[in-house]
Amino acid sequence: MGNDKQKVLLIDGNSIVNRAFYAMPPLTNSSGLHTNAVYGFTTMLLKVIEEEKPTHMLVAFDAGKTTFRHEGYAEYKGGRQKTPPELSEQFPLLKELLKAFSIAQFELPGYEADDIIGTLARMAEEQGQTAVVVSGDKDMLQLASDNVTVLLTRKGVSETERYTPEEIRAKYGLAPQQIIDLKGLMGDPSDNIPGVPGVGEKTALKLLAEYGSVERVLEAADGIKGKLGENVRNHKEDARMSKELATIFRDVPLEASWDELSWNGYDASELAAALRKLEFKSLIERLNLSEPGASGGEQAGGTAAPSYEVIRVEDEAGWEALNAALPSAEAVIVESYGDNPHQGEGIGIAIAAGDRRFVVPYERLQSEQASALRRWLADEKAAKRGYDLHRADLVLARSGIELRGHAFDVQLAAYLLDPTEADPSLAGLLHRHGLAPIASDEAVYGKGAKFRVPEAPALDEHLAAKADAVVRLAGPLAEELEKAGMRRLYYELEQPLSVILAGMEKQGIVVEADALKQLGEEFQRGIERTMAEIHRIAGYEFNIGSPKQLGEVLFEKLGLPVIKKTKTGYSTDAEVLEKLEPYHEIVRLILHYRMLTKLQSTYIEGLLKEIRPEDGKIHTYYRQTIAATGRLSSQFPNLQNIPIRLEEGRQIRKAFIPSEPGWSILAADYSQIELRVLAHISGDERLKEAFLQEMDIHTKTAMDVFGVTADQVDGNMRRQAKAVNFGIVYGISDYGLSQNLNITRKEAAAFIEQYFSVFQGVRRWMDAIVEQAKRDGYVTTLLERRRYLPDIRSSNYNLRSFAERTAMNTPIQGTAADIIKLAMLNMDKELRERGLRSRMLLQVHDELVFEVPPEELELMRELVPAVMAGAFPLDVPLKADVSVGDNWYEAK
């Protein structure tokens, strides 16, 4: 080892991941894996690496449930809840990510992470190196020394507090090794360490200031007065054992050598791939990890680089050559930038024909010379193969140019073949198919603030390479669709739907700015009233948005029970407030205040920004290639998350009105489509009976699960049955259900068990679908949409059980998504064939929204539910409820 001072960063993996899980809002990637704890951990890691600049690193994990501490005290950590699956499924993801960071990780059966860290910190000290320990656990302070600094996380995970021996003395009046004595006296409920009853931190610090250690306190026990003395005398053994349990063992038999911990940074492409899989786009940007994309001429996998001529269409000869080539065009790329295609700026058009690739600068599209090209783009009979033709359609429409004749969309086909593809760009798809690579968009344009459109010929080369990539990918992808049995799903559903969606988006929906502003003023008055009332009850004015000030009011001034603490004080998150609601009227008001401020900022201000001045409409953007289940996603703005649970949120829909005077808004909503799909695919007789007899499904479930008659089902029973019904569809765990219903996990598990003993067909189907997924490696919807589950055979319990839950819920959710898409297709056909003026405007989850002229209202009231009910034959009836009004609110 050299003499240069080296610094090892030792991270307590379990402690940080746990804190991150509870501190970060829920987060999942498009394949439904929970990722919030990994995200929180990674932000902490990057911050600490930046600040500490370590030369060596290790993340230590606890291995298994039992340690040498359990031998002496079986109840050690006994009060801990079982780790929720939403957290445990993230450990393998984190370990994989640490590999990509090239950071050593270690665990050893029988020992905890802090023992491993304690041992390595000691080794670093003995070798004259420095160590920095990162944990959320105060026990770690005992390791602090001249060469060892401890960083304790506070405020969730990203902020840390530095502790050296001086800081520990300043804060506690103790030397680091006395932290063990502190724990010995006061115990630690989180680890089920008893300590001495009645001794909290204050008393323990007072005793240690006087006597110095647990042993000395016990020796002097007879002289300690009152109840305290009695407790110390009666619990001497507990105090001794508690001190022992809190002592970090610093002689773990480690095989790891110092050099194995050395860290020289990460391999950018490996880390980029790992972060892409987790969909941490902001971290990819923050670390400036461009997607790996070789330059156009490089060769990969022994595949010859493509050979073609690039022609920039500028002069007469160029236009003539292009016009002559259009009838034999094989691919078209419409290149644009800007996330929202409705405001996208065109860059250029590339067309592949024979061995030539034509590039037309976007601004030339409006010229007289481009008239033949514009006619070709709008010609229904001229087949277009491209990449993201839906976006191309919207971008061209902005310039008044039509795009028709969609024949094959490489992006859409690749999505159907694997909806969880990590890199679905053209560069990524070529790489996956082992074809000669092209440069990634990021490599050519840069990203974020660094985005620049390059000059010709670099730009022309890139657009030509993209058009060429479409030509090379279209054949293999079409063949794969055929092999996978998804030919009909692609050509008869997804591709025609992309054209219908673009039409709906271009149509847009009128949103009255004045109505939104008026509602905003009402919300503002509500916010002010609620604020005044909160301040009146509290007895003084304070900032309700500050968790610190709110915590002081709730827990110090009003003395409410403390549910959860964070490093900075009391937690006042939504979960805590919901638990506190029964204790005091102020809590209901605070929840109301938060709800109103959220509506004001996200929906009133957010939607006002999205109204187009030229037509007074909002034009959303539907994405077909995001959700792994096949559901549509909506962006700019997201109209699928406009609140419907609360009356105030529903009011927002009043601003959505027809675009023509005298017309109405008609909304049709599938009734419990996912549970109907479950009844059909599981064949469960009880579930089918409920739908065939048109019973209320949640009441029926409550009757069967609680063993009561219909008139004995009360509101609470129905609410619980409803949570279980929907929970089953989404593969809920006992932890998830316990959170939803505010009951214990044990009660939730019993509830799920009871459900399955009643609906045995559902259980049989769920077992069978998991078996099938293990055999095939994927599951399908009724329309043959596939979702691959690579982790279904994983030896890791958490990854495997997540894949099993996905195997159960994908066929249900995915089939429901397919059915509403079919309904949209059939509805569009009916409107066109009957020559109706009514227009389909929105799809929001299981609901379709139309604007209808008065003379078509009666017909549409009949037609829409009939078309929706007949979209796909199931063993139970599909049902759609229809309502009509002057605005979207009234139509609900």
N, C-alpha and C positions, 0 to 999 in steps of 0.2 A: 504494500500500500504506500502511495506517495505521501509526502509530508503536508501537501496542501490540505487546508481545513476542509473537511467534507461534512455535508449536512444530510441527515436522513430524515425523511418525512414519514411518520408512522400514523396510519389512519385506522381508527376503530370502525371497521366496516358496518357491523350490526347496529351500533349506536347511531351512526350518521344516517344510514338507510331508514331506520325506524323514525328518526326525527323528521327526515325529509318526507316520508309517507304521510305523516299526520300534519305537517306544516304546509305542504304544497296542495293546491286545489287538484281535484281528480284530473287525470290526463290519460288518454289512451291513443294508440296509433291506429291507423286505418284497419289493421287486422284485429283491433279490439283488445290488444294487450295493454294492461295498465303500465304506465311508464313514469308516473309523477315522482316516485321515490328515486328512480335512476336519474331523472332530470335534476332534481334538487341536489343529489349527491354530486353530479357532474359540475353544476355551477359552483358548488363549494370547492370542489377539487381544483377547478381552473383558477379560482380566486387565490387559493392557498399556494398553488404552484407559482403563480405570478408574483405573489408577495414574498415567498420564502426562497424561491429558486433553488430547490434541493438538488443534490447530486445523486442521492439514493432515495428509494421509495418502497413502501410496502403497505398494502391494505390487509389487515388481519380480520378474520371472521371467526365466530364461534362455530365449533363443529359439533353438531348434535345437541341434544337436550341436557345430557348429564355430564357433570364435571367432577373433579376430585372433591369439590366442595359439598356435593350431594352425599358423599360417603359419610361425612360427619354430621350433616344436617339435611335430611331428606326433603324438608320443606323449602330449601333454598329456591328462590324464584317461583315458589309454588302458587302465588296469587296471580301470576301472569296469564292473560288471556291467550288462547291459541292464536298464532299469527294468522291474520285474515288472508285468504287466498289472493286477494287483490294486492297484498304486499309480497307474499312468499313467491308469487310467480315472477317477481322482479329481480330476485337474487341471481338467477342464471343470466338474465339480461345484463345485469351490472358486471358479473364476472367476465362475460364475453367482451363487454366494453373496456374493462380494465386491461384485458389482453390486447385489444386494439391500441390502447394507450402505452403498451409495453411496460405496464407497472406490475411488479411482483405482487402476488397475493398468496396468503397462507392461512391454513387452519389446521388444528391438531386435535384429534379426539381426546376428551378428558380435560381440555383446557379452554379458557375463554380468550377472546381477542385481547383483552387487557393484559392477560398473563404473557402472551406472545409479545405484545408491545413493551411491557415492562422489562422483559428479558433482553429485547433488542436495544432498548434505551440504555440498559446497564452496559451491554457490550459496546455501544457507541462511546459511552463515557470512559470505559476502561481503555479504549483505543484513542482517547483524546479527541474524539469527534463530537459534533453537536447533534442533538436530536430535537425534532419538533413533533409533538404528539397532538393529534386532532381527535376530539371526541365530544360527545354531548354529556358525558358522565363525569360528575364532580369527583368521583373516586380517583380519577387519573391525576388529580392535583398532587397526590402523594409522590408522583414520579419527578416533580419539578426539582431542578438542581441548577448549579452554575452552568451546566452544559445541556440541560433539558428544559425546554419551554413547553408549556401545555396550552393549546388553543381550545377553549370551550365554545361550542356553537351557542349562539343566542339568536333571537329573532328568527325562529325556524332553523335554517341551516347556513345561509350564505354569510351571515355576520359572525365573527368570532371574537372572543375576549382573550387577551394574552395573559398568561400567568407565569411569572418567575417567582422564586422564593420571596423576593421583596414584595411583589404584589399580593401574594397569599398572606404575608404577615400584615400588610396594610389593611386588607379586607377582613381577615378573620382573627388577626393577632396570633396566628399559629405558624409553626414551621411545617413544611410540606408533610413530613412523616406523621404529624399530629392529626392530619385529615382522617387517618384510620381511627384515631381515638374518638374524633368527632362522630364518625359513623357508628363506632362501637357504642357510644352513649345514646345517640338519638335514633339509631336504626335507619332502615331504608325500606319503606313500604313497597317501592317498585321492585326490589329484589327479595321481598319477604324476610328482611333481616329485622329481628325484633327490637334490639336495643333495650333501653330501660323505659318502661311506661311512664308517661308524663314528662319525659325529657325531650324538649324540642331543641332547635338550633341555639336559641338564646341561652337556655339553661346549660346546654352542653358546653358552649363557649365560656360561660362563667366558671363552670367547674374546671375546665382545662386551664383557664387563666390562673386559677388558684392552685391546682394540683399537678397539671402538666401531662398526665396520661391516664388511661383507663385503670391501669394497675394501681396507680397512686390514689385515684379516686376510691377504688374498692378498699384499699388499705385504710383510708380515712373514713370509711362509710359510717362507722359508729358515731363519729362526731358530727355528721351532717344532720341538721334538725328537720323535724316535721315530716310531712308526707314524702318529700323528696328523699330524705335519708332512708325512710322505710322502703321506698321503691328500689333504691340502689342496693340496699341490703338483701331484699327478696329476689333481686334479679341479677346477682353477681355473675352467674354462669351465662345468662343471656348476653350480658355486656362483653364478657370475655370472648364468647363464641362470635358475637357480632363483629368484634374487632378483627377476629381471625378471618371471617368471611369477607370482610372489606379489604383485607390485605392482598395486594397484587403479588402473585407468585412470580419471582424474577429469575427462576432457574429452569425454565421449560427446556426440555431436550430438543433443541432445534438443529436440523441438518443444514439449514440455509447458511451459506457463507456470505460474508459482507459484500463480495463482488456480485453475487447474484441479485443484490438489491440495487445495483447501480442503475441509474436512469439517464439516458441521453436523449430524451424526447421520443416522439412517436413517428411512425411511418404515416405520412399524410393520407395516402390513398386508402390504407387499411382503416384509419380512424374515420375518414369520410364515409367509407362503406358502412361502418358500424353505426355511425350517427344517422346515416340515411335510413338504415333499417328501422331505427327507433323513431324516425321522422322528426329529429331535433333540428329543424331547418335553421332556427336562429343561432344555434351553436355552430353549425357548419359555416354560416356567414361570419359569426364572431371570430372564428379561428381561420377564416379566409381559406377554407379547404375547397377549392374548385373541384368539380367532378372530374375524375380522371378521364381525359379524352385525348387520344393521340392526334397528331396533326393529320390532315386528310391523306397525305401520301404514304403514311406508315403502313406496314403490313402486320397482320395479326394472325396467329393460328395457321400460318402457312397459306393463308388465302391471298391470292394475288390482288393487289390494289386495283380499283376500277380504272378503266381507261375510257375517257370520253372527252369530247371537245366542249369547252365552255364558251358560249357566245353571249356577250352583253348586247341586248337589243337597244341600239341607239339610232343607227342610220337607216336609210331606206332599205339597204341590202339585208340588214338584220331583221327588220319587220317582215320583209318578203319571205325570208327563210323561215321565220317563226310561223307566219300564216300558212305556209305550205306544210309545215310539220304538225299543225294542230290536229288534223284528223287522225294522226297516228300517235298522239300524246299518250304516254304511259303513266305519268304522275305529275301532280301539281303541288307546289308548296306556296302558301301565302304567309309570308314572314311579317310579324308585327311585334311591337313591344308594348308593355303596360299590362298589369295583371288583369284589369277589367277590359274584356274585348270590346265592350260597347264604347269604350273611350280609347281603344287601342290605336296606335299610330302605325300605319303600314310602312314596311321597309322595302319590300320587293316581292316579285313573284318569280318562281323558278319552275320551268316545265321541262320534263324529260321526254325526249322522243328519239328513238333509235340510238345512235351513239353521240347525240348532241344534247347539251343541257343549256337551255335558254334562260337568261336572267333579265327581267324587266324591272327597272327602278320604279318604285310605287307611284311616284308623282307623274310618271308617263302614262298611267292607266287611263287618265281622263282625256288624253290627246286624241286627235282625229285618227292618227295612225293606229291607235289601239282598238278601233271599233270592232275589228274581226275577233280580237282576243276577248273583248267584253261579250260579244255574241256567243262565242264558244263557252265562256264561263256560265252564261245563263241558259245554255242549251241542255234541256232535260235529257236528250238522247246521247249527248257526248259524255261518255262515262269518265268520272273523275276518281282517280285513286290518290290519296293524300295522307297527311298526318294531321289530325284534329281539324277535320273539315267543318265541324260545328263552329269552332272559333273563327275559321277562315270566312265562313258565311256571315258572321256578325261584323267582322272587321270590314269586309267588302261592302256590306250594307250601309255602313257609315259613309262610304263614298258614293252611295247610290248605285252600287253594282250588285247584280244578282249572282248567286252561285247555285246551280242546279245540277242534277245528274250524279249525286253521290253514289259511287259504285263500291268503294272499299276504303275504309279508314284504318290505317295501320295502328293508330293509338287505341281505337275502340276494340279492334280484334285482339291486340296484345292484352288489354284489360280483361276481356272475357277469358282468355287462356290462363291468365294468372292475375286475379285482382289485387294480389299483395306484392306484385313485382316491385322491387326496391327502387329501380331506376328505369321508369318507363319512357325515357326520352329516346330519340332515334339513336343517339350514341350508345345508350345503355342497351337497347334492344339488339343492335348489331353485335355488341360485345357478348350478349347472352346467347346469340345464335352462332357465335364463332365466325362472324363475317368480318371482312376488312373494316377497320374502324374509321370513324370520322371524328373531327374535333367536336367537343361538347359546346353547347351555346355559351356556357360560362367562360370557357377558354377563349372564345372569339369575342364576346361582348363585354366580359367582366360582369360583376354582380353588384346590386344595390347602388350605392352612390358612385361606384366605379364603372357603371354601365356606359359603354360608348359604341356607336355603330361604326365599324371600321370603313375605310375608303375602299373603292374598287382598286385592285382586283381581289383583295382578301375577302371582301363581302361576297363577291360573285362566286368565288371558289366554295365558300361555305354553303351558300344557297344551292348551288349546283350539287354539292355533295349530299345535301339533305334530300333533294329530289331523287337523286340516284339511290339513296338509302331506301326510299319508299319502293322503288322498282325492285330492289334486291330482297326486301322483306315481305312484300305483298304475297308472293307465291308461297313461300314456306308457311306464313301465318294462315293463309286460306286453307292449306292442306291440314294444318294442325287443328283448325276448327272442325273440319270434316271428320278427322280421326276421333276427336273428343266428343262427337255427337252434338256439336253446338252450331251446326250450319244454320238451322232454322232460327235459333235464338238470335244469331247475328243478323242474317239477311231479312228475317220477317219481323223482328222486334227492335233490336237496338239501333240498327242503322236507320230505318225509317223514322224511329222515334227522335233521333238526333235532329232531323229536319223539322219535325213538329215542334220540338223544344225551341229551336232557333226562331221559328215563326212566332211562338208565344212570347219569347223574350223581346223580339223586335216590336211586337204589338204593345207590350208593356201594360201597366194598369194605372189609371189616374189616381193620384193621392192628393187630397185637398190640403195644401199647406196651411190655409187659415184654420181648418178644423184641427190640425195637429197643434198649431200654435195655441189655439183656444184650450185644447186639452192640456197642453204644457202649462198654461197659466193656472188651470185648475189644479194640476199636480203641484205647482209652485205654492199655491195657497194652502194645499193640503200639507206640503212639507213644512211651511211656516207655522201652521196651526199645530201640527204634531210636535214640532221643535219647541214651541212655546209651552205646550203641555208637559213635555219631558223635562224642560227646565223648571217648570213650576213644581213638579213632583220632587225633582232632585234638590230644589231649594236654591239653586244658583245656575248661572249660565256656564256651559262648557262646550267643547267641540265634540259633537256626537260622533263625528268621523274619526276621532282619535281613539284607538283601542286603549291607550294608557289612561286618558281622562275618563273614558266610559267605564273602564275596569274599576277606577277609584270610586265612581258613583255607585256602581252596582254592588261591589264587594266590601268596600270600606264604609261608605256613607249609609247604604241601605242594608248591608250585612247579608246579602244573598249568598247561598252556598257556592263555594268555588268548585267548579266542575273540572277545569283543566288549566294548567299553568304553562306559560312559555318562559323562555329565558328572560324576557323583558318584563314579565309580570303576568297578569291574568289574561287568559284567552277569552275573546268575546266573539268568536266566530259563530256562524249561523247555527251550527250543531249545538253549541253551548247555550245560545239564546233560546233555542226551541225547548231545551230541557228546563230552562229557568222560567219559561212562560207561566206555568201555574203558580209560581211563587209571588209574583208582583205585577201589578197592572203596567208598570213602566216598560216591561220587557216587550209586551205586545206592541206598545207604541214605537219602540226602537225598531222592531222588525218591520212595522208599517213604514216608518221613516226610510229605512234602507230600501224597501221595495219601491217606494215612490221616487227616490233619488235615482235608482237604477232605471226605472221606466223613463224618467226625464232625460237622463244622459244617453242611454243606449238606444231608446226607441224614438223619443220625440226628436232630440237633436240629431241622432243618427239617421233617421229617415228623412228629415228635412234636407239634410246634405245630399241625399240621393235623388231628390226630385229634379228632373231635367227641366230647365227653364223653357226650352223650345216647345215642349208638349205637355208639361205639367204631370208627366208620368214617371213611375219608377220602373226601370228595366232590370230585372234580376238576371243572373247568369246561372243556368242549371248545368251542373257537372255530372256526367254519366260515369266518369272513370275514377271516382274517389273512394266511395264506400265499398268495402269488401263484400257486403251482403247484396249489392245490386241496387240499393236505394239511391235516389237522386240526392245531390247536395246542391244547396243554393247559396250564391255569393253576391256581394255588391248590390244590394244588401242581402243578408240571409233572411229570407221571408219565412223559413221553416221554424224559426225560433221565436216568432212573435208570441208573447205569453197568452195562454188561454185559460190557465187555472183560476186566475184572480180577475174579478170583475173590472178592476182598474186597468189591467193589462188588456183585457178584451176590448175595452173602449177604443183602443188604438185602431181597431179594424173599422171604426166609423168613418175614418178618413179615406178608406179605399172605396171608390165609387165608380159607376159606369162612365164610359167616355162619351156617351151620347145622351142628350136630354130625353127623359121619359123611359129610358131603359132600366133594367133591374140587374142586380147581382144574384146569381143562383149558385149555391154551394151544395155539393153532394159529398157525403162522407161515408166511407165503408164502415159498417158496424162490426167492431171486434174481428177484423179480418184475420189477424194472426191466430186467434184462438179457434176460428173456424178452420183455418188451414191445419192447425194442430189436430183438431177432431178428425179431419179427413186423412192426414198421413199416419196418424197413430191408430186410426180405426177404433178408438176407445168408445165403447157403447154408451157409457153414461154421458160423456161429453157430446156425442152425436145426438143423443136423445134430447139434451137441453136445447140444442139449436133446431132440431127437427120440430120440437113442440113450441118453438119460439118463447122459451122461458128466459128470464134474466139470468145470464150465465154466472154472474157473481153470487146472486142469491142461491142458485142451484148448487154452486160449489160449497157455499156456506152450509146449506142444508146437509149435503153429503159428508162434509168434513166434520161438522159439529154434531151430526146426527139429530137434526131438529126438523120441524115442519116449516113450510114457507112463512107462516105468520109468526113463527118464533125467531126468525132471523132479524136481529136488530142492526142498526147502522154500523156499529163497530164490527160485528161479525162480517157484514158485507164488505166493509173496508179492508179487513184482514184477508178475506177470500180474494178480493180484487188484487191486492198486493202479491198474493201467492200466484194467482193466475198469470199475471204479467211477469212475475219473477221467473216462473217456470219457462216461459217463452224466451226470456233473456238469459237462461242458465244461471239464475241467481244462486249465491252461496248463503249459508246460514248467517254469515256476517252481514252480507248485503241486506237480507230480509230483516235482520234484527235492527239495522240502522233505519230502514224504511218505516218499520212499525213501532220503533222505540220499545222493543222488548229484548229479553236476554237472548244470547245466541242459542242457549239450550232450548228455550221455548220455540225459537225460530226453527231449529233443527227438528224438533218434535212435530211442528206444524207441517214442514215439508214431508216428513215421514208419513204423517197421517194422510196428506194429499195423495201420495203415491199408493197408499194401501187402498184408497177409494178408487182412484183413476189408474187401475193396473195396466190398462192398454197403453197409457202414456208412458209408464215406467218401462214396459216391454219394448216399446218403440225406441225409447231413449237408449236402452241397453243395446238394442240391435243396431242402431245408427252408429254408436261408438265402435262396435265390433266391425261394422262395414268400413268405417273410416280407417280403422287400423289395417284392414285388409287392402283397401284401395289407395289409401293416402289422401283421399279427398271425399267431400260430400257434394251432393247436387240438390238443386231445387226441383220442383215438379217439371219445370221447363228446361231441365238439364244444365242450368247455370252451375259452374263448378267453383268450389273453394278448396284449395289445397291446404293440408294441415300437417306440415313437416314434423311438428313436435308430438304428433299423436302416439308415436312409438318411443318417445324420449324416455331415458332412464330417470330423468329428473321429474319428480312427482309434480312440482308446480307447473312446469311447462306442459306436462302431459295433461294435467287436470284442466288447464286453461283450454288446451286443444279439444278436450272432450266436451267442455261446455260449448265451445264454438261449433263442434260437430252437431250438437243438439239444436242450437238456435239458428244456425245458418239456413237449413232447409225451410224453417218456418218463416223467418224474416225475409229471406231471399224470395220465397214463393210469393209472399204478400207483395213484395216490391215488383215482381214480374207481373202479377195480376193487375195492379193499378196501371202499369205501363201498357199492358194489353188493352185495358179499358180506354186509355188515352188514344191509342191507335184506332180503335173501333169508333170512338167518339168523333175523331177527326174525319174518318171516312164517312160517317153518317152526315155530319155537317156539310161536307162537300157534295155528297151524292144527292142530298135533299135540297141543295142550294140555299141552306139557311144562312141568315146573317149573324146568328149567335156566334160568339167567339170563346174559345177556351183560353183563359188568362193565366191560371196558376195551378201548380200541383204542390200541395203542402201535406207531406206524409200520406195519409189515407184519404185526402180530400181533394176534389177538383173544383175549381172556381171558374164560372162563366159570366160573361155579360150578355144580356138577352133583350131583344126588342119586345115591346108589349104584345105584338101579334103572335110571337112564337112562344110566349111564356107557358101556356097550357101544354103545348106539345113537348117542350123541354122538361117540364115537371115529370112527364111520363117517360120520355126518351132516355134521359140521363141515368136514372136509377135502373132502368131496364137493361141498358147497355152495360152498366157497371156490374149488375147481377149476373149477366150472361157472359162476362169476360172469359171465364174459365170454369169448366164443370167440376164441382166438388161433390162429395157424398152428403154435404149439408148445404143449405141454401146460402148464397152470398147475398148480402143485403146492404143497400145504400140509402141513407136518410137524406132527404132533400129539403132545403129551405130557401126562401127567396126574400129579398129586401131591397131597400134603396141603397144600401151599402153592405159591405162584407160583414159588419157586426150584426145587422138585422137578419142577414142570411145565415146566421149561425144559431 
